[in-house]
């Protein structure tokens, strides 16, 4: 089909081709950190403000940062970075 199913070999390969490389990962992390500041970042509004084709990759990065405990999300959906930036 012309739609991305996300399951077949072709669609999975396409997703991998659009994944972040290390440099873009660092750039987006920096952008998120700056946007969050000390008040936190309303991640839902932030994601909605991005071009549609970038949203999945940014959400993938956010999930990774949460898993690595570099960021935390409060009950209101605001994203906060830990106090010190990674080395």
HUCOR-V169939 format. One line per field, one symbol per residue. ss: DSSP state (@ for helix, = for strand, . for the rest). phi: phi as a letter, one per 40 degrees, with the letter a starting at -180 (. if undefined). psi: psi as a letter, one per 40 degrees, with the letter a starting at -180 (. if undefined). A space follows every 10 residues. Layout:
ss: ???
phi: ???
psi: ???
This chain:
ss: ........@@ @@@@@@@... .@@@@@@@@@ @@@@@@.... ==@@@@@@@. .@@@@@@@@@ @@@@@@@... ===....=== =......
phi: .ccccgbcdc cccccccccc cdccdcccdc dcccccfccg bccccccccc ddcccccccc ccdcccccgc bbbcccgccb cccbccc
psi: ieihdedidd dddddddeii iddddddddd ddddddaeei hgddddddei ideedddddd dddddddefd iihieefhhh iidhii.
